[in-house]
Amino acid sequence: MADGGKMVPIKVSPTADVYPKRIMEYIEGFLISKTLFTSCELGVFELLLGSERSLSAAEISQAVGASLDGTERLLAACTGMQLLNRHQDDGKVSYSNTEQARLFLTRSSPLSLYQSIHYHSKTIYLCWHYLTDAVREGRTQYEKAFGVSSGDLFEAIYRSDEEMVKFMQLMHSIWNICGKDVVTAFDLSPFKVICDLGGCSGALAKHCTSAYPECTVTIFDLPKVVHMSKEHFIKEDDQRISFHEGDFFKDSLPEAELYILARILHDWTDERCVELLQRIYKACKPGGAVLVVEALLSEDGSGPLTAQLYSLNMLVQTEGRERTDVQYAALLTAAGFTNIRHCLTGKIYDAVLGHKKA
């Protein structure tokens, strides 16, 4: 559109390929997400996992309590998305899980992303209805999405016990996939006493104790989160994992050789990040370190797309943003840490390690 609001005609070469394939995929991208969300919500993949044979659309529709017509269309879409196998025998069509669906979309799998999908469907998807408002206003949209004040970030996120458990299950499922990579991105074996700040469900703590048999891990989190973690996630007989209740912005931090901040700093402004890192530096033993785990943007911010989208999500849901390794290094330096390195894991989450002088 030219100055004054007049439309400017666009000339298109008669030989140009004008089919906008990528744009069409972007326009319809939410259809794929909702198809996946719905299939999980109805229990399609769980049903097929428990069956000793492939099942017909009629059998599936009856078992999940859905219409036959709707189920047939849903199964066809899942087949196109390569989540289901389609079998045909004597003119009869039946369906079974693909290996990806079996591993990642069924609740009982140790690599299950079911809870992550549930949280995306019921919480993040609803927040993103207000992305335009978030961009215009530059702030979180929890109040519009759920009718709760966003003045206290985690009071909004943990607005009920049900929501708290959903969030914890989201974090748990993510670390089941990526946890080992981030805790082994650097050799952390010299650090025997570890504190996982905002350690939530304890999934990352478990990866630490598995990768480093001589370490102990203290999970530091809000009292209600600690209660839920003990009730739902951490067994009492795990002697190398303990809990410490508190608010890491207000309460004293337990002394440790290594502090882990996994998906924590991206929730907060630069000023709040430095405030937290300074508190960690003060509590950290000389020669200790802090491990920051986040989805790193490239130095010029031009990618990867996942991190760019996550940064938009931080705008919609939190006070923070995703950052580059240089930006995290600046925050760590401002708090006193030195010898800062980063490691790209090749997956969603990367690692940054900063040291306190001995």
C-alpha positions as CSV (number, residue, x, y, z in Angstrom):
1,M,0.0,0.0,0.0
2,A,1.5,3.4,-1.1
3,D,1.5,6.6,0.9
4,G,-2.1,8.0,1.3
5,G,-3.6,4.5,1.6
6,K,-3.8,3.8,-2.2
7,M,-3.3,0.2,-3.4
8,V,-0.2,-0.3,-5.6
9,P,-0.7,-2.9,-8.3
10,I,1.8,-5.8,-8.2
11,K,3.1,-7.1,-11.5
12,V,3.5,-10.9,-11.7
13,S,5.6,-12.5,-14.4
14,P,3.6,-15.0,-16.5
15,T,6.4,-17.5,-16.0
16,A,6.6,-17.2,-12.3
17,D,5.6,-20.0,-10.0
18,V,3.0,-18.2,-8.0
19,Y,1.7,-21.1,-5.8
20,P,2.6,-20.0,-2.2
21,K,3.3,-23.4,-0.8
22,R,5.1,-22.3,2.4
23,I,2.6,-19.6,3.2
24,M,-0.3,-22.0,2.7
25,E,1.4,-24.4,5.2
26,Y,1.8,-21.6,7.7
27,I,-1.9,-20.5,7.3
28,E,-3.1,-24.0,8.0
29,G,-0.4,-25.0,10.5
30,F,-2.9,-24.8,13.4
31,L,-5.0,-27.4,11.8
32,I,-2.2,-29.9,12.2
33,S,-1.7,-29.0,15.9
34,K,-5.4,-29.3,16.6
35,T,-5.6,-32.6,14.9
36,L,-2.8,-33.9,17.1
37,F,-4.4,-32.3,20.2
38,T,-7.8,-33.9,19.5
39,S,-6.4,-37.3,18.8
40,C,-4.6,-37.3,22.1
41,E,-7.6,-35.9,24.0
42,L,-9.9,-38.6,22.6
43,G,-7.3,-41.3,23.5
44,V,-6.8,-42.7,20.0
45,F,-3.1,-43.5,20.4
46,E,-3.7,-45.0,23.9
47,L,-6.5,-47.2,22.6
48,L,-4.3,-48.6,19.7
49,L,-1.4,-49.2,22.1
50,G,-3.6,-51.4,24.3
51,S,-5.0,-53.4,21.3
52,E,-3.4,-56.6,20.2
53,R,-4.3,-55.8,16.6
54,S,-5.1,-52.9,14.3
55,L,-8.6,-51.4,14.7
56,S,-11.2,-50.2,12.3
57,A,-12.6,-46.7,12.4
58,A,-15.9,-48.1,13.7
59,E,-14.1,-49.9,16.6
60,I,-12.2,-46.7,17.4
61,S,-15.2,-44.4,17.2
62,Q,-17.2,-46.7,19.5
63,A,-14.3,-47.0,22.0
64,V,-13.6,-43.2,22.2
65,G,-17.3,-42.2,22.1
66,A,-17.1,-40.2,18.9
67,S,-19.1,-40.2,15.6
68,L,-18.0,-42.6,12.9
69,D,-17.8,-39.9,10.3
70,G,-15.7,-37.6,12.4
71,T,-13.5,-40.5,13.5
72,E,-12.9,-41.6,9.9
73,R,-11.8,-38.1,9.0
74,L,-9.6,-37.8,12.1
75,L,-7.9,-41.1,11.4
76,A,-7.3,-40.2,7.8
77,A,-5.6,-36.9,8.8
78,C,-3.5,-38.7,11.4
79,T,-2.4,-41.1,8.6
80,G,-1.5,-38.2,6.4
81,M,0.6,-36.8,9.3
82,Q,2.4,-40.2,9.6
83,L,1.1,-40.7,13.1
84,L,-1.0,-43.8,12.2
85,N,-0.4,-46.7,9.9
86,R,-3.3,-47.6,7.6
87,H,-3.9,-51.3,6.8
88,Q,-6.2,-52.7,4.1
89,D,-7.1,-56.4,4.1
90,D,-10.0,-57.8,2.0
91,G,-11.3,-54.3,1.5
92,K,-11.4,-53.7,5.3
93,V,-9.4,-50.7,6.6
94,S,-7.8,-50.6,10.0
95,Y,-5.3,-48.5,11.9
96,S,-2.3,-48.9,14.2
97,N,0.2,-46.6,15.8
98,T,3.4,-45.6,14.0
99,E,6.6,-46.0,16.1
100,Q,6.7,-42.2,16.7
101,A,3.1,-42.3,18.0
102,R,3.9,-45.3,20.2
103,L,7.0,-43.6,21.7
104,F,5.8,-40.1,22.1
105,L,2.0,-39.9,22.1
106,T,1.0,-42.6,24.5
107,R,0.8,-41.8,28.2
108,S,2.7,-44.9,29.5
109,S,5.8,-44.4,27.4
110,P,8.8,-43.0,29.3
111,L,9.3,-40.6,26.4
112,S,5.7,-39.5,26.3
113,L,4.9,-36.0,25.2
114,Y,1.2,-36.5,26.1
115,Q,1.3,-34.0,29.0
116,S,3.1,-31.4,26.9
117,I,0.5,-31.7,24.2
118,H,-2.3,-31.4,26.8
119,Y,-0.7,-28.2,28.2
120,H,-0.2,-26.7,24.7
121,S,-3.8,-27.5,23.9
122,K,-5.5,-26.3,27.1
123,T,-3.2,-23.4,28.1
124,I,-0.7,-22.1,25.5
125,Y,-3.2,-22.4,22.5
126,L,-5.7,-20.2,24.4
127,C,-3.1,-17.6,25.3
128,W,-2.0,-17.4,21.7
129,H,-5.5,-16.2,20.8
130,Y,-4.3,-12.9,22.2
131,L,-0.9,-12.8,20.4
132,T,-1.9,-9.6,18.6
133,D,-2.7,-7.9,21.9
134,A,0.6,-9.2,23.4
135,V,2.6,-7.7,20.5
136,R,0.7,-4.4,20.7
137,E,0.9,-4.1,24.5
138,G,4.2,-5.8,25.1
139,R,3.0,-7.9,28.0
140,T,1.6,-11.2,29.1
141,Q,-2.1,-12.1,28.2
142,Y,-3.0,-14.4,31.1
143,E,-5.7,-12.0,32.3
144,K,-7.5,-12.0,29.0
145,A,-7.1,-15.7,28.4
146,F,-8.0,-17.0,31.9
147,G,-9.4,-14.0,33.8
148,V,-6.5,-14.1,36.4
149,S,-4.2,-11.2,37.3
150,S,-0.8,-11.5,35.7
151,G,0.8,-9.3,38.4
152,D,2.6,-12.2,39.9
153,L,3.8,-14.5,37.1
154,F,3.7,-17.8,38.8
155,E,0.5,-17.1,40.7
156,A,-1.1,-16.8,37.3
157,I,0.7,-20.0,35.9
158,Y,-0.1,-21.9,39.1
159,R,-3.6,-20.5,39.4
160,S,-5.0,-23.9,40.7
161,D,-3.6,-27.2,41.8
162,E,-4.8,-28.7,38.5
163,E,-2.9,-26.0,36.5
164,M,0.2,-26.5,38.6
165,V,0.3,-30.2,38.0
166,K,-0.3,-29.7,34.2
167,F,2.6,-27.3,34.1
168,M,4.8,-29.6,36.1
169,Q,3.9,-32.5,33.8
170,L,4.8,-30.3,30.8
171,M,8.3,-29.7,32.2
172,H,8.6,-33.3,33.2
173,S,7.9,-34.6,29.7
174,I,10.3,-32.1,28.1
175,W,13.2,-33.2,30.2
176,N,12.4,-36.8,29.5
177,I,13.3,-35.9,25.9
178,C,16.1,-33.3,26.3
179,G,17.3,-33.7,29.9
180,K,20.3,-36.0,29.3
181,D,21.6,-33.8,26.5
182,V,21.7,-30.6,28.6
183,V,23.2,-32.1,31.8
184,T,26.0,-33.7,29.7
185,A,26.6,-30.8,27.4
186,F,29.5,-30.0,29.8
187,D,31.4,-32.3,32.1
188,L,29.7,-31.5,35.4
189,S,31.4,-34.4,37.4
190,P,33.6,-32.0,39.4
191,F,30.5,-30.6,41.0
192,K,29.3,-32.9,43.8
193,V,26.7,-30.6,45.4
194,I,24.1,-29.3,42.9
195,C,21.0,-27.1,43.4
196,D,18.3,-27.1,40.7
197,L,16.6,-23.7,41.2
198,G,13.0,-24.0,40.1
199,G,13.5,-27.7,39.7
200,C,9.8,-28.4,39.5
201,S,9.1,-32.1,39.0
202,G,12.7,-33.2,39.5
203,A,13.1,-34.7,36.1
204,L,16.3,-32.8,35.5
205,A,17.6,-33.7,38.9
206,K,17.1,-37.4,38.1
207,H,19.1,-36.9,34.9
208,C,21.9,-35.3,37.0
209,T,22.1,-38.2,39.5
210,S,22.0,-40.7,36.6
211,A,24.8,-39.0,34.6
212,Y,26.9,-38.2,37.7
213,P,26.7,-41.0,40.3
214,E,28.7,-39.0,42.9
215,C,26.5,-35.9,43.0
216,T,23.5,-35.0,45.2
217,V,20.8,-32.6,44.0
218,T,18.6,-30.2,46.0
219,I,15.5,-29.1,44.2
220,F,14.7,-25.5,45.2
221,D,11.1,-24.4,44.5
222,L,8.0,-22.8,45.9
223,P,6.4,-24.8,48.8
224,K,3.3,-25.8,46.9
225,V,5.5,-27.0,44.0
226,V,7.7,-29.0,46.3
227,H,4.5,-30.6,47.8
228,M,3.2,-31.6,44.4
229,S,6.6,-32.9,43.3
230,K,6.8,-35.2,46.4
231,E,3.2,-36.3,45.8
232,H,3.4,-37.0,42.1
233,F,7.0,-37.2,40.8
234,I,9.8,-38.0,43.2
235,K,10.0,-41.2,45.2
236,E,11.0,-40.9,48.9
237,D,13.6,-43.6,48.5
238,D,15.7,-41.5,46.1
239,Q,18.4,-40.6,48.7
240,R,20.4,-38.4,46.4
241,I,17.6,-35.9,45.7
242,S,16.3,-33.6,48.4
243,F,14.0,-30.5,48.5
244,H,14.3,-27.0,49.8
245,E,11.2,-24.7,49.9
246,G,11.5,-21.1,49.0
247,D,11.2,-18.2,46.6
248,F,14.6,-17.7,44.8
249,F,14.1,-14.0,44.6
250,K,13.4,-13.6,48.4
251,D,14.7,-16.5,50.4
252,S,18.3,-17.6,51.2
253,L,19.6,-20.1,48.6
254,P,21.3,-23.3,49.9
255,E,25.1,-23.3,49.3
256,A,26.1,-25.5,46.4
257,E,28.9,-26.1,43.9
258,L,26.7,-25.9,40.9
259,Y,23.3,-24.2,40.4
260,I,21.0,-25.1,37.5
261,L,18.6,-22.6,35.9
262,A,16.7,-24.6,33.4
263,R,14.0,-22.7,31.5
264,I,14.1,-20.1,34.3
265,L,15.9,-17.0,33.0
266,H,13.7,-16.8,29.9
267,D,10.7,-16.0,32.2
268,W,12.2,-12.7,33.4
269,T,13.5,-9.3,32.3
270,D,17.2,-8.7,32.1
271,E,17.1,-6.8,35.4
272,R,15.4,-9.6,37.2
273,C,17.8,-12.1,35.7
274,V,20.8,-10.2,36.9
275,E,19.2,-9.9,40.4
276,L,18.7,-13.7,40.5
277,L,22.2,-14.4,39.2
278,Q,23.8,-12.1,41.8
279,R,22.0,-14.0,44.5
280,I,23.3,-17.3,43.1
281,Y,26.9,-15.9,42.8
282,K,26.7,-14.9,46.5
283,A,25.6,-18.3,47.6
284,C,27.8,-20.3,45.3
285,K,31.0,-21.9,46.6
286,P,34.3,-20.5,45.3
287,G,35.2,-22.5,42.2
288,G,31.5,-23.3,41.6
289,A,29.4,-22.6,38.6
290,V,25.9,-22.0,37.2
291,L,24.4,-23.9,34.3
292,V,21.8,-22.0,32.3
293,V,19.6,-24.2,30.1
294,E,17.6,-22.4,27.4
295,A,16.6,-22.4,23.7
296,L,19.4,-20.2,22.3
297,L,18.9,-17.8,19.5
298,S,21.6,-17.4,16.9
299,E,24.0,-14.4,17.4
300,D,22.1,-12.2,15.0
301,G,18.7,-13.4,16.1
302,S,17.9,-14.8,12.7
303,G,17.0,-18.3,14.0
304,P,16.3,-21.0,14.8
305,L,12.6,-20.6,14.2
306,T,11.7,-22.7,17.3
307,A,13.6,-20.3,19.5
308,Q,12.0,-17.3,17.8
309,L,8.5,-18.7,18.3
310,Y,9.4,-19.5,21.9
311,S,10.4,-15.9,22.4
312,L,6.9,-14.9,21.2
313,N,5.4,-17.4,23.7
314,M,7.4,-15.8,26.5
315,L,5.8,-12.5,25.5
316,V,2.3,-14.0,25.7
317,Q,2.9,-15.9,28.9
318,T,5.7,-14.3,30.9
319,E,7.8,-11.2,31.5
320,G,10.8,-12.6,29.6
321,R,12.2,-13.6,26.2
322,E,14.6,-16.1,24.6
323,R,18.2,-14.8,24.1
324,T,21.5,-15.4,22.4
325,D,24.5,-17.0,24.1
326,V,26.1,-13.5,24.0
327,Q,23.1,-12.0,25.8
328,Y,23.2,-14.7,28.5
329,A,27.0,-14.2,28.8
330,A,26.4,-10.5,29.5
331,L,23.8,-11.3,32.2
332,L,26.2,-13.8,33.8
333,T,29.1,-11.3,33.6
334,A,27.1,-8.6,35.2
335,A,26.5,-10.9,38.1
336,G,30.2,-11.7,38.5
337,F,30.6,-15.0,36.7
338,T,33.6,-15.6,34.4
339,N,34.9,-18.2,31.9
340,I,31.5,-18.4,30.2
341,R,30.9,-21.0,27.6
342,H,28.0,-22.3,25.6
343,C,27.1,-25.6,24.0
344,L,24.5,-26.3,21.3
345,T,23.0,-29.7,21.8
346,G,21.4,-30.0,18.4
347,K,18.0,-30.3,20.1
348,I,15.6,-27.6,21.4
349,Y,17.5,-26.7,24.5
350,D,21.1,-25.6,24.8
351,A,23.5,-25.0,27.7
352,V,25.5,-22.0,29.0
353,L,28.1,-22.5,31.8
354,G,29.5,-19.7,33.9
355,H,32.1,-20.0,36.7
356,K,32.8,-18.3,40.0
357,K,36.5,-17.8,40.7
358,A,38.0,-20.1,43.3
